[in-house]
Amino acid sequence: KVAGNDEISSLAQELDYLRCALKEQIEEERKSYQANRELIRAVSHDLRTPLTSIIGYIGWVKEQPELDVEIRQKYLDIAYRKAQHLERLTNELFGFVKLEHREMSLHMGTLDLEQLLEQLLDECYPSFEKFGLQPQFLCREDGVLMEGDGNLLARLFDNLLNNAIKYGKDGKMIRVELEK
C-alpha cells in the first residue's frame, strides 16, 4: 500500500498503476496466444481430414490398374469433392487471417435476409432429404432488409445450416427464425 501525499508517494502510486496495467496486458497476450494455438490445432485437424481422404482414394485408385472404369471414376469423384472441400477450408482460413489483420475488404450492400435464408434452405434441400430432416422457416415480416456483405453473410448462414445438419441429425427438424 502506498501511504503519504508527497512526490514519492505519487510516484509509487503511478508505478503501481503501471505494474497492474502491464500485468493485465501480459495476461491478455497469454490468452491470445492460447487461442491462436487452439485455432492452429483445430485448423490442422480440419485440413488433415480431407487431405488424408484425397491421398487415400487417389493412392488406392493408382494401385489398382485393373479397376473398372466406373469404380475408378466414382473414387476420383469422391477425391475431387474432398479436394473442393479442402479448398473451401483453406479459403475460410485465409479469410479469417485477413479479417483478423483487418485486410479483408467488405462489399457492403442492401440485402434481404428473408430471401437469402430461403435460398440457402433451398440449397440444403438434398441434405435435408438425405438425413430425413424437416426444415421450418419462420419470418415474422416480409422482407427483412439490412446493410452487409452478402457473400460473407451467406457463408455464415451456410456454415450454421451445415452444422445444424451435421450435428442435428438425431432431431427431425431444423427451425430457422428471422425477426428484426
SULPE-V211641 format. One record per residue. N is the residue number from 1. RES is the residue in one letter. PHI is phi in whole degrees, -180 to 180 (999 if undefined). OMEGA is omega in radians with two decimals (NA if undefined). Layout:
# SULPE-V211641
N & RES & PHI & OMEGA
N & RES & PHI & OMEGA
This chain:
# SULPE-V211641
1 & K & 999 & 3.11
2 & V & -97 & 3.11
3 & A & -121 & 3.10
4 & G & 110 & -3.06
5 & N & -137 & -3.11
6 & D & -107 & -3.11
7 & E & -62 & -3.12
8 & I & -66 & 3.11
9 & S & -64 & 3.12
10 & S & -63 & 3.09
11 & L & -63 & 3.12
12 & A & -64 & 3.11
13 & Q & -64 & 3.13
14 & E & -64 & 3.10
15 & L & -63 & 3.12
16 & D & -65 & 3.08
17 & Y & -62 & 3.13
18 & L & -63 & 3.11
19 & R & -61 & 3.14
20 & C & -64 & 3.13
21 & A & -64 & 3.12
22 & L & -65 & 3.11
23 & K & -61 & 3.12
24 & E & -63 & 3.14
25 & Q & -65 & 3.10
26 & I & -62 & 3.12
27 & E & -64 & 3.10
28 & E & -62 & 3.12
29 & E & -66 & 3.09
30 & R & -64 & 3.12
31 & K & -64 & 3.12
32 & S & -63 & 3.12
33 & Y & -62 & 3.12
34 & Q & -63 & 3.13
35 & A & -63 & 3.11
36 & N & -65 & 3.10
37 & R & -63 & 3.11
38 & E & -64 & 3.11
39 & L & -62 & 3.13
40 & I & -61 & 3.13
41 & R & -63 & -3.12
42 & A & -67 & -3.13
43 & V & -65 & 3.12
44 & S & -58 & 3.12
45 & H & -64 & -3.11
46 & D & -64 & 3.12
47 & L & -80 & -3.09
48 & R & -66 & -3.06
49 & T & -60 & 3.12
50 & P & -69 & 3.13
51 & L & -64 & 3.09
52 & T & -61 & 3.11
53 & S & -63 & -3.13
54 & I & -59 & -3.13
55 & I & -60 & -3.14
56 & G & -63 & -3.12
57 & Y & -65 & -3.12
58 & I & -66 & 3.10
59 & G & -61 & -3.13
60 & W & -65 & 3.13
61 & V & -62 & -3.12
62 & K & -62 & -3.10
63 & E & -85 & -3.11
64 & Q & -115 & -3.07
65 & P & -64 & -3.10
66 & E & -94 & -3.06
67 & L & -66 & 3.08
68 & D & -58 & -3.08
69 & V & -59 & -3.14
70 & E & -64 & -3.14
71 & I & -67 & 3.09
72 & R & -58 & -3.13
73 & Q & -65 & 3.13
74 & K & -58 & -3.10
75 & Y & -74 & 3.04
76 & L & -69 & 3.08
77 & D & -64 & 3.10
78 & I & -63 & 3.13
79 & A & -62 & 3.13
80 & Y & -65 & 3.10
81 & R & -63 & 3.10
82 & K & -65 & 3.11
83 & A & -66 & 3.08
84 & Q & -64 & 3.10
85 & H & -63 & 3.10
86 & L & -62 & 3.10
87 & E & -63 & 3.11
88 & R & -62 & 3.12
89 & L & -61 & 3.13
90 & T & -64 & 3.10
91 & N & -62 & 3.10
92 & E & -64 & 3.12
93 & L & -63 & 3.12
94 & F & -65 & 3.08
95 & G & -63 & 3.11
96 & F & -63 & 3.14
97 & V & -63 & 3.12
98 & K & -62 & -3.14
99 & L & -64 & -3.13
100 & E & -63 & -3.14
101 & H & -95 & 3.10
102 & R & 57 & 3.12
103 & E & -104 & -3.09
104 & M & -83 & 3.09
105 & S & -94 & 3.12
106 & L & -93 & 3.09
107 & H & -110 & -3.03
108 & M & -76 & 3.08
109 & G & -170 & 3.09
110 & T & -85 & 3.09
111 & L & -137 & -3.13
112 & D & -99 & -3.12
113 & L & -63 & 3.12
114 & E & -61 & -3.14
115 & Q & -64 & 3.14
116 & L & -61 & -3.12
117 & L & -67 & 3.09
118 & E & -61 & 3.13
119 & Q & -63 & -3.13
120 & L & -66 & 3.09
121 & L & -64 & 3.08
122 & D & -62 & -3.14
123 & E & -67 & -3.14
124 & C & -86 & -3.05
125 & Y & -52 & 3.12
126 & P & -59 & 3.11
127 & S & -69 & 3.09
128 & F & -60 & 3.13
129 & E & -62 & -3.09
130 & K & -58 & -3.06
131 & F & -102 & 3.09
132 & G & 65 & -3.12
133 & L & -99 & 3.12
134 & Q & -110 & 3.10
135 & P & -80 & 3.06
136 & Q & -133 & -3.12
137 & F & -118 & 3.13
138 & L & -118 & 3.09
139 & C & -131 & -3.03
140 & R & -76 & -3.11
141 & E & -138 & 3.04
142 & D & -85 & 3.07
143 & G & 65 & 3.07
144 & V & -102 & -3.06
145 & L & -90 & 3.06
146 & M & -154 & 3.04
147 & E & -94 & 3.12
148 & G & 179 & 3.07
149 & D & -90 & -3.07
150 & G & -58 & -3.12
151 & N & -66 & 3.14
152 & L & -67 & 3.10
153 & L & -66 & 3.09
154 & A & -63 & 3.09
155 & R & -63 & 3.13
156 & L & -60 & -3.09
157 & F & -69 & 3.08
158 & D & -63 & 3.09
159 & N & -62 & 3.13
160 & L & -63 & 3.13
161 & L & -66 & 3.12
162 & N & -65 & 3.06
163 & N & -67 & 3.10
164 & A & -62 & 3.12
165 & I & -68 & -3.07
166 & K & -65 & -3.03
167 & Y & -101 & -3.12
168 & G & -112 & -3.08
169 & K & -62 & -3.11
170 & D & -73 & 3.04
171 & G & -78 & -3.12
172 & K & -112 & -3.11
173 & M & -138 & 2.98
174 & I & -117 & -3.08
175 & R & -109 & 3.09
176 & V & -116 & 3.13
177 & E & -118 & 3.12
178 & L & -127 & 3.12
179 & E & -153 & 3.12
180 & K & -68 & NA
